[in-house]
Amino acid sequence: MVCGLGHVNGNLFKDEYSRVMAMTYDYMVLAGTQGKMNHAKKDRMFEFAEQNRLPTILFAEGGGGRPGILTLQE
């Protein structure tokens, strides 16, 4: 999971109104599959975005769950 802060339409709006958070799965790390630490990081980032009232862009395509790792429902 790679996360960052940026601006969308920063030329039209003040910084505080154009700031966004973006997240994507990193294909270079175990083919972008999702593991326990990945879910923990994603949860922290969503909490950060909520606390700072940031719109969030999530590129959710990845390699899926890792074999042998329990899902969140188990």
HTML snippet that shows the backbone in 3Dmol.js (N, CA, C, O; Angstrom):
<script src="https://3Dmol.org/build/3Dmol-min.js"></script>
<div id="view" style="width:600px;height:400px;position:relative"></div>
<script>
const pdb = `
ATOM      1  N   MET A   1       0.853  -1.163   0.000  1.00  0.00           N
ATOM      2  CA  MET A   1       0.000   0.000   0.000  1.00  0.00           C
ATOM      3  C   MET A   1       0.905   1.233   0.000  1.00  0.00           C
ATOM      4  O   MET A   1       1.767   1.397   0.863  1.00  0.00           O
ATOM      5  N   VAL A   2       0.685   2.077  -0.977  1.00  0.00           N
ATOM      6  CA  VAL A   2       1.391   3.350  -1.074  1.00  0.00           C
ATOM      7  C   VAL A   2       0.354   4.449  -0.884  1.00  0.00           C
ATOM      8  O   VAL A   2      -0.703   4.428  -1.515  1.00  0.00           O
ATOM      9  N   CYS A   3       0.656   5.409  -0.014  1.00  0.00           N
ATOM     10  CA  CYS A   3      -0.289   6.495   0.290  1.00  0.00           C
ATOM     11  C   CYS A   3       0.408   7.838   0.140  1.00  0.00           C
ATOM     12  O   CYS A   3       1.623   7.948   0.307  1.00  0.00           O
ATOM     13  N   GLY A   4      -0.373   8.845  -0.173  1.00  0.00           N
ATOM     14  CA  GLY A   4       0.193  10.179  -0.278  1.00  0.00           C
ATOM     15  C   GLY A   4      -0.875  11.245  -0.250  1.00  0.00           C
ATOM     16  O   GLY A   4      -2.061  10.971  -0.434  1.00  0.00           O
ATOM     17  N   LEU A   5      -0.434  12.466  -0.016  1.00  0.00           N
ATOM     18  CA  LEU A   5      -1.325  13.621  -0.036  1.00  0.00           C
ATOM     19  C   LEU A   5      -1.018  14.442  -1.274  1.00  0.00           C
ATOM     20  O   LEU A   5       0.131  14.524  -1.709  1.00  0.00           O
ATOM     21  N   GLY A   6      -2.043  15.043  -1.834  1.00  0.00           N
ATOM     22  CA  GLY A   6      -1.857  15.867  -3.019  1.00  0.00           C
ATOM     23  C   GLY A   6      -2.987  16.859  -3.154  1.00  0.00           C
ATOM     24  O   GLY A   6      -3.778  17.050  -2.231  1.00  0.00           O
ATOM     25  N   HIS A   7      -3.057  17.485  -4.303  1.00  0.00           N
ATOM     26  CA  HIS A   7      -4.094  18.488  -4.568  1.00  0.00           C
ATOM     27  C   HIS A   7      -4.785  18.167  -5.889  1.00  0.00           C
ATOM     28  O   HIS A   7      -4.147  17.732  -6.848  1.00  0.00           O
ATOM     29  N   VAL A   8      -6.074  18.384  -5.924  1.00  0.00           N
ATOM     30  CA  VAL A   8      -6.866  18.269  -7.147  1.00  0.00           C
ATOM     31  C   VAL A   8      -7.456  19.643  -7.426  1.00  0.00           C
ATOM     32  O   VAL A   8      -8.081  20.242  -6.551  1.00  0.00           O
ATOM     33  N   ASN A   9      -7.263  20.136  -8.626  1.00  0.00           N
ATOM     34  CA  ASN A   9      -7.720  21.481  -9.005  1.00  0.00           C
ATOM     35  C   ASN A   9      -7.145  22.556  -8.082  1.00  0.00           C
ATOM     36  O   ASN A   9      -7.834  23.508  -7.716  1.00  0.00           O
ATOM     37  N   GLY A  10      -5.876  22.389  -7.712  1.00  0.00           N
ATOM     38  CA  GLY A  10      -5.225  23.347  -6.835  1.00  0.00           C
ATOM     39  C   GLY A  10      -5.124  24.740  -7.421  1.00  0.00           C
ATOM     40  O   GLY A  10      -4.962  25.716  -6.689  1.00  0.00           O
ATOM     41  N   ASN A  11      -5.219  24.838  -8.734  1.00  0.00           N
ATOM     42  CA  ASN A  11      -5.171  26.158  -9.368  1.00  0.00           C
ATOM     43  C   ASN A  11      -6.511  26.889  -9.255  1.00  0.00           C
ATOM     44  O   ASN A  11      -6.583  28.095  -9.490  1.00  0.00           O
ATOM     45  N   LEU A  12      -7.563  26.164  -8.898  1.00  0.00           N
ATOM     46  CA  LEU A  12      -8.890  26.772  -8.795  1.00  0.00           C
ATOM     47  C   LEU A  12      -9.338  27.026  -7.359  1.00  0.00           C
ATOM     48  O   LEU A  12     -10.186  27.883  -7.111  1.00  0.00           O
ATOM     49  N   PHE A  13      -8.766  26.279  -6.414  1.00  0.00           N
ATOM     50  CA  PHE A  13      -9.216  26.352  -5.028  1.00  0.00           C
ATOM     51  C   PHE A  13      -8.038  26.569  -4.090  1.00  0.00           C
ATOM     52  O   PHE A  13      -6.896  26.269  -4.437  1.00  0.00           O
ATOM     53  N   LYS A  14      -8.318  27.089  -2.904  1.00  0.00           N
ATOM     54  CA  LYS A  14      -7.284  27.240  -1.883  1.00  0.00           C
ATOM     55  C   LYS A  14      -6.764  25.862  -1.490  1.00  0.00           C
ATOM     56  O   LYS A  14      -7.446  24.856  -1.679  1.00  0.00           O
ATOM     57  N   ASP A  15      -5.544  25.824  -0.938  1.00  0.00           N
ATOM     58  CA  ASP A  15      -4.917  24.556  -0.566  1.00  0.00           C
ATOM     59  C   ASP A  15      -5.811  23.691   0.312  1.00  0.00           C
ATOM     60  O   ASP A  15      -5.933  22.489   0.078  1.00  0.00           O
ATOM     61  N   GLU A  16      -6.437  24.292   1.321  1.00  0.00           N
ATOM     62  CA  GLU A  16      -7.237  23.494   2.257  1.00  0.00           C
ATOM     63  C   GLU A  16      -8.483  22.892   1.610  1.00  0.00           C
ATOM     64  O   GLU A  16      -9.070  21.957   2.156  1.00  0.00           O
ATOM     65  N   TYR A  17      -8.891  23.413   0.463  1.00  0.00           N
ATOM     66  CA  TYR A  17     -10.077  22.894  -0.225  1.00  0.00           C
ATOM     67  C   TYR A  17      -9.731  21.964  -1.385  1.00  0.00           C
ATOM     68  O   TYR A  17     -10.619  21.318  -1.941  1.00  0.00           O
ATOM     69  N   SER A  18      -8.473  21.891  -1.751  1.00  0.00           N
ATOM     70  CA  SER A  18      -8.092  21.043  -2.885  1.00  0.00           C
ATOM     71  C   SER A  18      -7.282  19.818  -2.455  1.00  0.00           C
ATOM     72  O   SER A  18      -6.928  18.986  -3.291  1.00  0.00           O
ATOM     73  N   ARG A  19      -6.991  19.704  -1.171  1.00  0.00           N
ATOM     74  CA  ARG A  19      -6.160  18.608  -0.674  1.00  0.00           C
ATOM     75  C   ARG A  19      -6.922  17.285  -0.679  1.00  0.00           C
ATOM     76  O   ARG A  19      -8.096  17.234  -0.312  1.00  0.00           O
ATOM     77  N   VAL A  20      -6.249  16.225  -1.097  1.00  0.00           N
ATOM     78  CA  VAL A  20      -6.824  14.881  -1.111  1.00  0.00           C
ATOM     79  C   VAL A  20      -5.772  13.874  -0.647  1.00  0.00           C
ATOM     80  O   VAL A  20      -4.574  14.159  -0.643  1.00  0.00           O
ATOM     81  N   MET A  21      -6.242  12.704  -0.262  1.00  0.00           N
ATOM     82  CA  MET A  21      -5.349  11.594   0.038  1.00  0.00           C
ATOM     83  C   MET A  21      -5.562  10.534  -1.037  1.00  0.00           C
ATOM     84  O   MET A  21      -6.699  10.244  -1.409  1.00  0.00           O
ATOM     85  N   ALA A  22      -4.474   9.957  -1.535  1.00  0.00           N
ATOM     86  CA  ALA A  22      -4.559   8.898  -2.537  1.00  0.00           C
ATOM     87  C   ALA A  22      -3.857   7.651  -2.006  1.00  0.00           C
ATOM     88  O   ALA A  22      -2.821   7.737  -1.347  1.00  0.00           O
ATOM     89  N   MET A  23      -4.439   6.494  -2.305  1.00  0.00           N
ATOM     90  CA  MET A  23      -3.867   5.216  -1.877  1.00  0.00           C
ATOM     91  C   MET A  23      -3.946   4.230  -3.044  1.00  0.00           C
ATOM     92  O   MET A  23      -4.893   4.250  -3.830  1.00  0.00           O
ATOM     93  N   THR A  24      -2.936   3.374  -3.136  1.00  0.00           N
ATOM     94  CA  THR A  24      -2.944   2.321  -4.150  1.00  0.00           C
ATOM     95  C   THR A  24      -2.148   1.127  -3.635  1.00  0.00           C
ATOM     96  O   THR A  24      -1.253   1.276  -2.803  1.00  0.00           O
ATOM     97  N   TYR A  25      -2.480  -0.036  -4.130  1.00  0.00           N
ATOM     98  CA  TYR A  25      -1.712  -1.226  -3.791  1.00  0.00           C
ATOM     99  C   TYR A  25      -0.443  -1.231  -4.631  1.00  0.00           C
ATOM    100  O   TYR A  25      -0.471  -0.863  -5.806  1.00  0.00           O
ATOM    101  N   ASP A  26       0.667  -1.645  -4.034  1.00  0.00           N
ATOM    102  CA  ASP A  26       1.971  -1.635  -4.695  1.00  0.00           C
ATOM    103  C   ASP A  26       2.257  -3.001  -5.303  1.00  0.00           C
ATOM    104  O   ASP A  26       2.521  -3.966  -4.585  1.00  0.00           O
ATOM    105  N   TYR A  27       2.205  -3.080  -6.626  1.00  0.00           N
ATOM    106  CA  TYR A  27       2.423  -4.357  -7.307  1.00  0.00           C
ATOM    107  C   TYR A  27       3.841  -4.884  -7.080  1.00  0.00           C
ATOM    108  O   TYR A  27       4.075  -6.085  -7.222  1.00  0.00           O
ATOM    109  N   MET A  28       4.776  -4.025  -6.735  1.00  0.00           N
ATOM    110  CA  MET A  28       6.162  -4.447  -6.517  1.00  0.00           C
ATOM    111  C   MET A  28       6.332  -5.192  -5.194  1.00  0.00           C
ATOM    112  O   MET A  28       7.368  -5.818  -4.968  1.00  0.00           O
ATOM    113  N   VAL A  29       5.329  -5.133  -4.322  1.00  0.00           N
ATOM    114  CA  VAL A  29       5.382  -5.832  -3.036  1.00  0.00           C
ATOM    115  C   VAL A  29       4.391  -6.990  -3.083  1.00  0.00           C
ATOM    116  O   VAL A  29       3.183  -6.787  -2.964  1.00  0.00           O
ATOM    117  N   LEU A  30       4.901  -8.183  -3.254  1.00  0.00           N
ATOM    118  CA  LEU A  30       4.083  -9.401  -3.300  1.00  0.00           C
ATOM    119  C   LEU A  30       2.909  -9.265  -4.258  1.00  0.00           C
ATOM    120  O   LEU A  30       1.790  -9.669  -3.942  1.00  0.00           O
ATOM    121  N   ALA A  31       3.170  -8.697  -5.428  1.00  0.00           N
ATOM    122  CA  ALA A  31       2.190  -8.555  -6.519  1.00  0.00           C
ATOM    123  C   ALA A  31       0.944  -7.781  -6.107  1.00  0.00           C
ATOM    124  O   ALA A  31      -0.133  -8.007  -6.658  1.00  0.00           O
ATOM    125  N   GLY A  32       1.077  -6.879  -5.152  1.00  0.00           N
ATOM    126  CA  GLY A  32      -0.056  -6.045  -4.750  1.00  0.00           C
ATOM    127  C   GLY A  32      -1.108  -6.777  -3.938  1.00  0.00           C
ATOM    128  O   GLY A  32      -2.236  -6.301  -3.806  1.00  0.00           O
ATOM    129  N   THR A  33      -0.743  -7.945  -3.388  1.00  0.00           N
ATOM    130  CA  THR A  33      -1.714  -8.687  -2.587  1.00  0.00           C
ATOM    131  C   THR A  33      -1.897  -8.030  -1.228  1.00  0.00           C
ATOM    132  O   THR A  33      -1.069  -7.233  -0.786  1.00  0.00           O
ATOM    133  N   GLN A  34      -2.995  -8.381  -0.578  1.00  0.00           N
ATOM    134  CA  GLN A  34      -3.365  -7.747   0.682  1.00  0.00           C
ATOM    135  C   GLN A  34      -3.066  -8.680   1.846  1.00  0.00           C
ATOM    136  O   GLN A  34      -3.460  -9.846   1.838  1.00  0.00           O
ATOM    137  N   GLY A  35      -2.366  -8.156   2.844  1.00  0.00           N
ATOM    138  CA  GLY A  35      -2.057  -8.907   4.046  1.00  0.00           C
ATOM    139  C   GLY A  35      -2.487  -8.135   5.282  1.00  0.00           C
ATOM    140  O   GLY A  35      -3.083  -7.062   5.186  1.00  0.00           O
ATOM    141  N   LYS A  36      -2.178  -8.693   6.434  1.00  0.00           N
ATOM    142  CA  LYS A  36      -2.588  -8.100   7.716  1.00  0.00           C
ATOM    143  C   LYS A  36      -2.041  -6.681   7.885  1.00  0.00           C
ATOM    144  O   LYS A  36      -2.784  -5.778   8.270  1.00  0.00           O
ATOM    145  N   MET A  37      -0.765  -6.476   7.605  1.00  0.00           N
ATOM    146  CA  MET A  37      -0.161  -5.147   7.768  1.00  0.00           C
ATOM    147  C   MET A  37      -0.752  -4.152   6.772  1.00  0.00           C
ATOM    148  O   MET A  37      -0.921  -2.974   7.084  1.00  0.00           O
ATOM    149  N   ASN A  38      -1.063  -4.639   5.577  1.00  0.00           N
ATOM    150  CA  ASN A  38      -1.680  -3.791   4.560  1.00  0.00           C
ATOM    151  C   ASN A  38      -3.027  -3.276   5.043  1.00  0.00           C
ATOM    152  O   ASN A  38      -3.338  -2.095   4.883  1.00  0.00           O
ATOM    153  N   HIS A  39      -3.828  -4.156   5.633  1.00  0.00           N
ATOM    154  CA  HIS A  39      -5.141  -3.745   6.137  1.00  0.00           C
ATOM    155  C   HIS A  39      -4.996  -2.749   7.290  1.00  0.00           C
ATOM    156  O   HIS A  39      -5.767  -1.795   7.390  1.00  0.00           O
ATOM    157  N   ALA A  40      -4.009  -2.974   8.155  1.00  0.00           N
ATOM    158  CA  ALA A  40      -3.787  -2.053   9.272  1.00  0.00           C
ATOM    159  C   ALA A  40      -3.397  -0.668   8.754  1.00  0.00           C
ATOM    160  O   ALA A  40      -3.880   0.342   9.266  1.00  0.00           O
ATOM    161  N   LYS A  41      -2.532  -0.614   7.747  1.00  0.00           N
ATOM    162  CA  LYS A  41      -2.121   0.677   7.178  1.00  0.00           C
ATOM    163  C   LYS A  41      -3.306   1.372   6.521  1.00  0.00           C
ATOM    164  O   LYS A  41      -3.495   2.577   6.691  1.00  0.00           O
ATOM    165  N   LYS A  42      -4.105   0.614   5.769  1.00  0.00           N
ATOM    166  CA  LYS A  42      -5.286   1.180   5.104  1.00  0.00           C
ATOM    167  C   LYS A  42      -6.252   1.754   6.140  1.00  0.00           C
ATOM    168  O   LYS A  42      -6.803   2.837   5.940  1.00  0.00           O
ATOM    169  N   ASP A  43      -6.459   1.037   7.242  1.00  0.00           N
ATOM    170  CA  ASP A  43      -7.342   1.525   8.308  1.00  0.00           C
ATOM    171  C   ASP A  43      -6.811   2.820   8.919  1.00  0.00           C
ATOM    172  O   ASP A  43      -7.580   3.749   9.167  1.00  0.00           O
ATOM    173  N   ARG A  44      -5.490   2.888   9.165  1.00  0.00           N
ATOM    174  CA  ARG A  44      -4.887   4.119   9.712  1.00  0.00           C
ATOM    175  C   ARG A  44      -5.066   5.287   8.753  1.00  0.00           C
ATOM    176  O   ARG A  44      -5.352   6.407   9.177  1.00  0.00           O
ATOM    177  N   MET A  45      -4.898   5.026   7.466  1.00  0.00           N
ATOM    178  CA  MET A  45      -5.028   6.096   6.476  1.00  0.00           C
ATOM    179  C   MET A  45      -6.467   6.591   6.369  1.00  0.00           C
ATOM    180  O   MET A  45      -6.696   7.794   6.236  1.00  0.00           O
ATOM    181  N   PHE A  46      -7.442   5.677   6.425  1.00  0.00           N
ATOM    182  CA  PHE A  46      -8.846   6.098   6.409  1.00  0.00           C
ATOM    183  C   PHE A  46      -9.173   6.925   7.651  1.00  0.00           C
ATOM    184  O   PHE A  46      -9.920   7.900   7.569  1.00  0.00           O
ATOM    185  N   GLU A  47      -8.616   6.538   8.800  1.00  0.00           N
ATOM    186  CA  GLU A  47      -8.829   7.307  10.030  1.00  0.00           C
ATOM    187  C   GLU A  47      -8.214   8.701   9.900  1.00  0.00           C
ATOM    188  O   GLU A  47      -8.828   9.691  10.298  1.00  0.00           O
ATOM    189  N   PHE A  48      -7.002   8.779   9.343  1.00  0.00           N
ATOM    190  CA  PHE A  48      -6.345  10.067   9.122  1.00  0.00           C
ATOM    191  C   PHE A  48      -7.187  10.948   8.203  1.00  0.00           C
ATOM    192  O   PHE A  48      -7.372  12.136   8.467  1.00  0.00           O
ATOM    193  N   ALA A  49      -7.693  10.356   7.123  1.00  0.00           N
ATOM    194  CA  ALA A  49      -8.517  11.117   6.173  1.00  0.00           C
ATOM    195  C   ALA A  49      -9.790  11.624   6.841  1.00  0.00           C
ATOM    196  O   ALA A  49     -10.213  12.754   6.599  1.00  0.00           O
ATOM    197  N   GLU A  50     -10.395  10.794   7.675  1.00  0.00           N
ATOM    198  CA  GLU A  50     -11.619  11.217   8.364  1.00  0.00           C
ATOM    199  C   GLU A  50     -11.329  12.353   9.344  1.00  0.00           C
ATOM    200  O   GLU A  50     -12.068  13.336   9.388  1.00  0.00           O
ATOM    201  N   GLN A  51     -10.269  12.225  10.121  1.00  0.00           N
ATOM    202  CA  GLN A  51      -9.915  13.259  11.097  1.00  0.00           C
ATOM    203  C   GLN A  51      -9.599  14.588  10.424  1.00  0.00           C
ATOM    204  O   GLN A  51      -9.880  15.650  10.979  1.00  0.00           O
ATOM    205  N   ASN A  52      -9.017  14.532   9.235  1.00  0.00           N
ATOM    206  CA  ASN A  52      -8.619  15.748   8.524  1.00  0.00           C
ATOM    207  C   ASN A  52      -9.603  16.148   7.429  1.00  0.00           C
ATOM    208  O   ASN A  52      -9.344  17.065   6.650  1.00  0.00           O
ATOM    209  N   ARG A  53     -10.729  15.450   7.382  1.00  0.00           N
ATOM    210  CA  ARG A  53     -11.799  15.745   6.419  1.00  0.00           C
ATOM    211  C   ARG A  53     -11.265  15.795   4.985  1.00  0.00           C
ATOM    212  O   ARG A  53     -11.539  16.731   4.233  1.00  0.00           O
ATOM    213  N   LEU A  54     -10.493  14.758   4.627  1.00  0.00           N
ATOM    214  CA  LEU A  54      -9.884  14.689   3.298  1.00  0.00           C
ATOM    215  C   LEU A  54     -10.665  13.747   2.392  1.00  0.00           C
ATOM    216  O   LEU A  54     -10.950  12.615   2.782  1.00  0.00           O
ATOM    217  N   PRO A  55     -11.012  14.191   1.198  1.00  0.00           N
ATOM    218  CA  PRO A  55     -11.537  13.241   0.218  1.00  0.00           C
ATOM    219  C   PRO A  55     -10.443  12.212  -0.075  1.00  0.00           C
ATOM    220  O   PRO A  55      -9.256  12.539  -0.071  1.00  0.00           O
ATOM    221  N   THR A  56     -10.849  10.977  -0.326  1.00  0.00           N
ATOM    222  CA  THR A  56      -9.881   9.906  -0.524  1.00  0.00           C
ATOM    223  C   THR A  56     -10.057   9.258  -1.888  1.00  0.00           C
ATOM    224  O   THR A  56     -11.169   8.929  -2.302  1.00  0.00           O
ATOM    225  N   ILE A  57      -8.938   9.082  -2.572  1.00  0.00           N
ATOM    226  CA  ILE A  57      -8.907   8.386  -3.855  1.00  0.00           C
ATOM    227  C   ILE A  57      -8.223   7.053  -3.599  1.00  0.00           C
ATOM    228  O   ILE A  57      -7.070   7.018  -3.169  1.00  0.00           O
ATOM    229  N   LEU A  58      -8.928   5.953  -3.863  1.00  0.00           N
ATOM    230  CA  LEU A  58      -8.366   4.622  -3.637  1.00  0.00           C
ATOM    231  C   LEU A  58      -8.359   3.856  -4.953  1.00  0.00           C
ATOM    232  O   LEU A  58      -9.412   3.563  -5.520  1.00  0.00           O
ATOM    233  N   PHE A  59      -7.165   3.538  -5.427  1.00  0.00           N
ATOM    234  CA  PHE A  59      -7.020   2.660  -6.588  1.00  0.00           C
ATOM    235  C   PHE A  59      -6.989   1.244  -6.027  1.00  0.00           C
ATOM    236  O   PHE A  59      -5.954   0.778  -5.551  1.00  0.00           O
ATOM    237  N   ALA A  60      -8.129   0.565  -6.087  1.00  0.00           N
ATOM    238  CA  ALA A  60      -8.314  -0.682  -5.344  1.00  0.00           C
ATOM    239  C   ALA A  60      -7.901  -1.938  -6.099  1.00  0.00           C
ATOM    240  O   ALA A  60      -8.049  -3.040  -5.571  1.00  0.00           O
ATOM    241  N   GLU A  61      -7.393  -1.808  -7.304  1.00  0.00           N
ATOM    242  CA  GLU A  61      -6.990  -3.005  -8.035  1.00  0.00           C
ATOM    243  C   GLU A  61      -5.698  -3.544  -7.445  1.00  0.00           C
ATOM    244  O   GLU A  61      -4.730  -2.807  -7.260  1.00  0.00           O
ATOM    245  N   GLY A  62      -5.695  -4.826  -7.156  1.00  0.00           N
ATOM    246  CA  GLY A  62      -4.508  -5.453  -6.596  1.00  0.00           C
ATOM    247  C   GLY A  62      -4.570  -6.948  -6.825  1.00  0.00           C
ATOM    248  O   GLY A  62      -5.426  -7.440  -7.561  1.00  0.00           O
ATOM    249  N   GLY A  63      -3.674  -7.654  -6.202  1.00  0.00           N
ATOM    250  CA  GLY A  63      -3.588  -9.096  -6.388  1.00  0.00           C
ATOM    251  C   GLY A  63      -4.535  -9.894  -5.520  1.00  0.00           C
ATOM    252  O   GLY A  63      -4.487 -11.124  -5.542  1.00  0.00           O
ATOM    253  N   GLY A  64      -5.404  -9.236  -4.747  1.00  0.00           N
ATOM    254  CA  GLY A  64      -6.336  -9.947  -3.877  1.00  0.00           C
ATOM    255  C   GLY A  64      -5.683 -10.341  -2.567  1.00  0.00           C
ATOM    256  O   GLY A  64      -4.584  -9.891  -2.244  1.00  0.00           O
ATOM    257  N   GLY A  65      -6.373 -11.186  -1.817  1.00  0.00           N
ATOM    258  CA  GLY A  65      -5.841 -11.652  -0.535  1.00  0.00           C
ATOM    259  C   GLY A  65      -4.731 -12.663  -0.747  1.00  0.00           C
ATOM    260  O   GLY A  65      -4.706 -13.366  -1.757  1.00  0.00           O
ATOM    261  N   ARG A  66      -3.819 -12.734   0.199  1.00  0.00           N
ATOM    262  CA  ARG A  66      -2.711 -13.686   0.102  1.00  0.00           C
ATOM    263  C   ARG A  66      -3.183 -15.068   0.536  1.00  0.00           C
ATOM    264  O   ARG A  66      -3.917 -15.189   1.517  1.00  0.00           O
ATOM    265  N   PRO A  67      -2.775 -16.102  -0.176  1.00  0.00           N
ATOM    266  CA  PRO A  67      -3.136 -17.466   0.232  1.00  0.00           C
ATOM    267  C   PRO A  67      -2.607 -17.765   1.630  1.00  0.00           C
ATOM    268  O   PRO A  67      -1.469 -17.434   1.961  1.00  0.00           O
ATOM    269  N   GLY A  68      -3.446 -18.392   2.440  1.00  0.00           N
ATOM    270  CA  GLY A  68      -3.031 -18.768   3.791  1.00  0.00           C
ATOM    271  C   GLY A  68      -3.227 -17.687   4.830  1.00  0.00           C
ATOM    272  O   GLY A  68      -2.955 -17.922   6.007  1.00  0.00           O
ATOM    273  N   ILE A  69      -3.691 -16.503   4.439  1.00  0.00           N
ATOM    274  CA  ILE A  69      -3.926 -15.413   5.389  1.00  0.00           C
ATOM    275  C   ILE A  69      -5.424 -15.321   5.631  1.00  0.00           C
ATOM    276  O   ILE A  69      -6.213 -15.330   4.686  1.00  0.00           O
ATOM    277  N   LEU A  70      -5.813 -15.233   6.889  1.00  0.00           N
ATOM    278  CA  LEU A  70      -7.233 -15.143   7.215  1.00  0.00           C
ATOM    279  C   LEU A  70      -7.823 -13.856   6.676  1.00  0.00           C
ATOM    280  O   LEU A  70      -7.168 -12.813   6.683  1.00  0.00           O
ATOM    281  N   THR A  71      -9.050 -13.929   6.214  1.00  0.00           N
ATOM    282  CA  THR A  71      -9.737 -12.729   5.756  1.00  0.00           C
ATOM    283  C   THR A  71     -10.271 -11.976   6.959  1.00  0.00           C
ATOM    284  O   THR A  71     -10.234 -12.480   8.081  1.00  0.00           O
ATOM    285  N   LEU A  72     -10.763 -10.778   6.731  1.00  0.00           N
ATOM    286  CA  LEU A  72     -11.301  -9.967   7.822  1.00  0.00           C
ATOM    287  C   LEU A  72     -12.555 -10.588   8.413  1.00  0.00           C
ATOM    288  O   LEU A  72     -12.906 -10.285   9.554  1.00  0.00           O
ATOM    289  N   GLN A  73     -13.240 -11.449   7.671  1.00  0.00           N
ATOM    290  CA  GLN A  73     -14.485 -12.037   8.141  1.00  0.00           C
ATOM    291  C   GLN A  73     -14.252 -13.253   9.010  1.00  0.00           C
ATOM    292  O   GLN A  73     -15.174 -13.687   9.701  1.00  0.00           O
ATOM    293  N   GLU A  74     -13.063 -13.818   9.005  1.00  0.00           N
ATOM    294  CA  GLU A  74     -12.801 -15.038   9.775  1.00  0.00           C
ATOM    295  C   GLU A  74     -12.338 -14.729  11.167  1.00  0.00           C
ATOM    296  O   GLU A  74     -12.074 -15.644  11.947  1.00  0.00           O
TER     297      GLU A  74
END
`;
const viewer = $3Dmol.createViewer("view");
viewer.addModel(pdb, "pdb");
viewer.setStyle({}, {cartoon: {color: "spectrum"}});
viewer.zoomTo();
viewer.render();
</script>
